[in-house]
Amino acid sequence: MSTAHLSAPSIDPEEIAYFERLAHRWWDTEGPFWPLHRLNAFRVEYLRHWLCAALGRDPGCERPFADLRILDIGCGGGILSESMARLGAEVTGIDITEKNLQVARIHAEWSGLAIDYRLVSVEQLAKEGVAFDIVLNMEVIEHVEHLPAFLTECAHLVRPGGLMVISTINRTLAAWFMAILGAEFILRWLPRGTHHYHKLVRPDEIAQGLGPGYRLVHETGVRVNPFRRTFGPTRWMGVNYMMVWTRHA
């Protein structure tokens, strides 16, 4: 199945073309996706702590996510999906770019990990009536069209009592200066055109999109150290931020 056959209201063809051009670079830790590899180290520890806290699990054990069904939306080349699989989860990774999934499947096979990668949109998956214990919506929503409808579809993919984690960039002048002007044009950490200011998302827009069926469990800003090229938590959510939501039982 090719991306030419995959369509949904949330899919932006320009975004598909952009990530297709970069698909072969996903696992190059010094290539254009190096910030995502560095960010992944931080977010995996964040997920391990807060998901275990919400579900009453021991974050210190080797496989704290054992027997949990996790959906990784916009899985790309599988960086986060593989991290979740190593922690014991039964992972489904979905993407709208076949080239990304080809990279993800090959790397998972090399790594000895069983991950179900599927070329399917959120809208199509929601129609199947499936539900997951945890849905990861990481660095995705700033790339979609028709955000409210997209979040509504995502909300259906979490089982009652389950969790959704969203990581994105705030729509503020500070975010434009740091995440777009700084990261793409000055420091050149990201290829130009990775982000568009009008698509960045405020936290209140996420709450509105998920609706009253969801409750916020935790939120944090994500700070970037440009000298050490590391990521960490911060109270300020003016640029990058992460949120954990639970669906009411």
N, C-alpha and C positions, 0 to 999 in steps of 0.2 A: 504493500500500500504506500503510495507516495503522498507528499504534502499537498499535491495538486488535488487530491481527493478528500482532503481534510479541511472542513470549513465550519466555522461557528461564529456567532456575533462577537465573541471576545477576542478573536484572532485577528491580529494586524499583519497583513502580508509583508510589510516592510520589516517587521520584527523577525519574521521567519527567515527572510532573505539575509538579514544581518547575522543571525546566529548560524545559519548554514555555512556562511563564509568562514566562520571561526571554528566549526565543529571539530576539525582535526587537532585543535590546540588545547582541548579541554584538560588533558592530564599533563600538560607541560607546565610544571610549577614555576618556571621562570618566564612563561609566555603571557599572553594577554589575560589569562584567567588567574594569574598568581594572586590578585587580591581576594578572589573567591576561595582559593586554597587556604590562605591565611585566615580569612573570616570563618571558614568552616571549622577550624580548630577551636575558635571561641564559641561558635554557636552549638557545636556538639556538646561541649561541657555545660552550656546553658540548658540545652534540651535535657541532658541527662539529669541535671539537678531538679528542674522545675516539673518535668513530666513525671519523674519518680515521686516528687512531693505531692503532686495532684492525684496520683494513682496509688499512693501508699506502698511504693516499692523502694528497695534498697539501692541507692545510686552507686554504692561501693562495690556491688557484686560484678562479676565479669560480664554477665549478660542480663542487664536490668530490664531490657525490653523483650525478653523471651515470651513467646506466644501472643505478642501484640501485633495487630495488623496496622501497618503504617503506609499511608499514601504520600508520595513525594510528587507534588504538582510542579511541572516545569523542571523535571529532573536533570535536563541537560545531559552532560556526559557521565552522570552518576556519582558525583563527588559526595553529596550528602547521602544518597541512597546506600552507598557502600558503607558509610560510617554507621548508619542505622542497622544495617544487616549484621555488621560485626558486633553490635551490642545485642544481638539476638532477635531482632524484629523480623517479621515476615513482610517484606517490602514490595510494594508495587510502585514503580516509577512511571509517570506519564509525561509525554512531551508531544509537541505538535511538529517537531522537526525530525524526520527520519534519520538524517545524518547524525544528529546527536545520539539517537537511540542505538545506532550501529556502533558508535564509539563506546557507549555505556555497556552494551551487551558483550563486546569483545573484552573490555577491561574487567568486567565482572567474571567472565570465564577465566581469564588469566589469574584473577584473585581467588578463584575457587568459591565464589559467592553465588547463591541462587536467588536472583532478583527478577521479578516479573516486570519487564519493560514493555510498555504498550504505546503505540501511536494512536492516541485518542484525546479528544478535547474534554474539558470538565463537563461541558453540556452533555456530551454523548455518554460519559461515564455515569452522570447523575440519572440519566434515563434508564440505565441498567438496574437501578435500585440498590446498588451496593453501598455499604457503609463500613467505615474504618474506625478503629480505636483512636487513631491519631492521624490528622491531616496536616502536612507541612506545606505551607504556602510561602516559600522563602525566596525573596528577591524576584518575585513573579508579578505581583499586582501592578507594579509601576510600568509594566510592558503591555498590559491588556487594553482592549477597547471595552467600553460600556461596563465600567467597574461595578456599579451597584448590582447589575444582573449577574455578573461573574461571581461576586461574593455570595449572592443568593444561591447559585448553583453549588458553590463550594460548601455552603452551610449544610446542604442536604447529604453531603458525603461523610459526615461525622455521625457516628451512632449516638443515641441518647446517652449522656454521661461521658461521652468521649471528648477529645481535645482538638483544638486547631491552633497552630502556631503560625503567626504572620510576621515576616521580616521585610521591611521596605525602607523607603526614603521619604521624609516629610517634605511637604511643599512649602518651603520657607525660603527667604532670600539667603539665609545662611546655608541651606542645602544647595541652592543654585551655585553659590560661591565656592563651597567646599567639594561637593560631589560632582558637579559638572565642570565649572570653570577650573577649579583646582585639580581634580583627579584626571580630567580628560584633556584639558588644554595646557595647563602649566606643568604638572608633574608627569603627565602622560602615563598614568597608572592604568588607565582604561582607554580603549579605542574611542575616538570621537564619535558621538552619536549613540553611545551606549544608553544614555538616559535623556529624556526630554522633560523639561520643567513642567509642562502642562499635564503630564501623566503622573507626576509625583503625588503621593497620597497622604492626607492628614489623618491622624488617629480617629477623629470623630467620623470621618467618612467610612472607616472600617466598621465602627460600631453601628452606624446606620445600615450598612450593607448586610451585616450578619443578622441584624434584627433583634427583637426582644427574647428570642430563644437562646441567646448566648450571654454568658457572664464573663467579665474580665477576671482572670486569675492573677496575672502578673504582667508588668511591662517594664522595659528598660531602654534607655538610650544606648547607642553603641558608639564609643569613641575610637578614633583612629590616631595612632602615633605615627606621624609621617617619617620620623627619623628611624624608628625601629621597625616600621612596617608591621605593627601589631594592632590587634583590636581588643577592646575591653569594655566593661559596663560603665555607664554614667547615668546620673539622674536626668540629664538634659536630653530631651528627645527631639531637638530641633533639626537634626540631620538624619542619621540612621537610627532605627529603633526596631524593637521586637516586642510582640505581644502574645500571651498565652490566653486562649479563651476556652471555656468549657460549655458544651451544649447541655441544656437542662434535661434531666432524666425524664 
